[in-house]
């Protein structure tokens, strides 16, 4: 757009149109051909098939596919089929969760005005906004959406709501004056932008940019160029899959070497090693993670958070920085009266009493000298004027009744040059002109002051008190209006000369207040080790005042304007952001850079917002959080999560859920790995001791389908605990396979292996390999079922209330117990499961060894807990 705001409207018209006249029909056609239609360029959406195929990109899933192929070649069709079914179910679940393709650019199109009034051939005509082109002269009035970016030509008290672009909740008063120097978008008051709308007044502008060249178009380009981030869980599972495959290949290599060393057939040894590798890989892991995350989405939905991208559930638990928009996220996006200042006293809104004469007078005058209207219950107009009406309505003084009692007889409309407006009414005291406007302007026109029911000449001391109070309000980020009046002898038309010799009545301060729950939510974030940061397009003073109120801006932290980072390199910005908690007057590009700077410092960043201007940063963030009620469709489609209640506190609950979900997934992984390790160690033991193979392929299939999957899923659905919010966020690079985790897996796997090996040796006393295999199979299955209880907590859970608090785990244990007991005791199932039916003595030996593994692991946890307490 160049620097059109730094040039006069005449200069801009000549530069764009080549003359000071409107476009001719030929020029319109030429510009439409040159610049194209005024619409946002779309992107090709992913097909359902492509979304489905993308579910197979994970490294662990690729390993499973290879394992299925090898199993099929080796003749183990059952295992091959099971693996393919499991990963296909996982892909279907993932597709269901992610099938909503990105609609951000389509939503941006919907923001465009459906029609525009332009000057064509000397007449103002209404055309489709898509046909507006560079050089067109567009005419605006209150309520009109702005179809393109442009330089204002005419301005009659025009105010424009640009909150979707800048985040500033107050409508911007427009001007035709030239602006000196570089200023941010929100301060370019002689420009208008596509996607915003007129709230007051009328005017016209010359179109300087359309389609992708508009500020909205630039945001669309940012959305296309901004890549989505993998969540910590996705990165962890990729890393986990690679490490696990290496560990399993090492084990299988050792077994292959032992078999060859003992004189075994190389082909048979290779087939056995591959079969063991297939058995060792936790085929159910991907599906278990997907199911657990899906249950997490359901829980969050009940609490006001809709998860659009499945992995965002766990990603929330890793968040260490929350970059939040101010307007509509931390605040209510609704101007509200904070104070009255009457007769030298500051009166908080909560103490305003309509029965007191002074209070009543200021309320009445603020209703009457006010252009906001009520149409079918909806208040329309300037947000500051709506705030005045809302206060009166809340205090039982209906604006409609007051206006009907004292109708407007004449007026001098608001003008951005005068910064005030006046209206005439016939009150009880006679004809009264009411004037409302900027404090500094009104004070120059005031001669008298009303104090406690008496009117007297205003003194220097009175003026200084008013100036001081105005300064105090302004330093706290409040907008201030002054109200004065003047008695007239008779009804007549008002003119500018009447706005002198006024009687000062009072000041009214207003602001877009913080949400009630924001302060507590910020406090909980800090306690959980999360750094909250405010990023807004609003003014620095206003943003700082809100940030101090809710606890974001504290001692030792700083607030800056976006222009401060304009010239910084990415490396400089990483150092700069460390102690900055508030960024004001920022552009969409600034937001992305701030988010990226924290990410480059090793943080997992959540970005909250509701405006179009937030969308690129929402997409850049690890977790984008949009507002469901006040949020634009663009921001919702760019986000990972949408808050249905627009409640910042919901994010805190979502973080708690995310941390619990990750903890439960780790429990499931610990269960799977320790159980699989137990089986591998038994096979390794048998190979080293030159004993028969302890498990038949059907045994491994049974373990994978039942004793693996059901308890692991149940562990993933463990009850959530609020204690996770007392911990610091885990580091972005922290692996699932930490040293304590691997030690726990190794110890627990060894205990299960010892119990299973003992069962095998007891059954093999008479050289009966089938009996030995049956007892080992039964013991391994039951040990793994009881091991589910070991994985509930890091501390002993036996004989505690929490032992039975997971109904899913109880169900998994019961189903598994019944099925394995049936498999090893019923003669009719001997052929199918390659087992020998056990007698009661042998069965109870299996039960005893499985129970012993539970007790031993619980004892180890108890000793470890006591050791930690002593240290």
ABEGO torsion letter per residue (X at the ends): XEBAAABBAAAAAAAAAGBABBBBAAAAAAAAAAAEBBBBBBBBBBBAAAAAAAAAABAAAAAAAAAAAAAAAAGBAAAAAAAAAAAAAAAAAAAAAAABBBAAAAAAAAABBABBBBBBGGBBBBBBAAABBBGBBBBBBBGBBBABBBBBABBBGBBBBAAAAAGBABBBBBBABBBBEBBBAAABAABBBBGBBBABEBEBBBBABBEAABAAAAAAAAAAABBBBBBAAAAAAAAAAAAAAAAAAAAAAAAAAAAAAAGBBAAAAAAAAAAAAAAABBAAAAAAAAAAAAAAAAAAAAAGBBBABAAAAAAAAABABBBBBABGAABAGBBBBABBBBGGBBBBAAABBAABAAAAAAAAAAAABBABBBBGGBBBEBAAAAAAAAAAAAAGBBAAAAAAABBBABBBBBBAAAGBBBBBBBBAAEBBBBBBEBAAAAAAABABBBBGGBBBBBBAAAAAAAAAAAAAAAAAGBBBBBBBBBBBABBBBBBAAABBGBBBAEBBBBBBBBBAAAAAAAAAAAAAGBBBBBBBABBAAAAAAAAAAAGABBBGBBBBBAAAAAABBAAAAAAAAAABABBBGBBAAAAAAAAAAAAAAGBBBBBBBABAAAAAAAAABABBBBBAAABBAAAAAABABBBAAGBAAAAAAAAAAAAAAAAAAAAAAAAAAAAAAAAAAAAAAAAAAGBBBABBAAAAAAAAAAAAAAAAAAAAABBBBAAAAABBBBBAABBABBAAAAAAAAAAAAAAAAAAAAAAAAAAAAGBAAAAAAAAAAAAAAAAAAAAAAAABABBABGBAAAAABAAAAAAAAAAAAAAAAAAABAAAAAAAGBBBBBAAAAAAAAAAAAAAAAAAAAAAAAAAAAAAAX
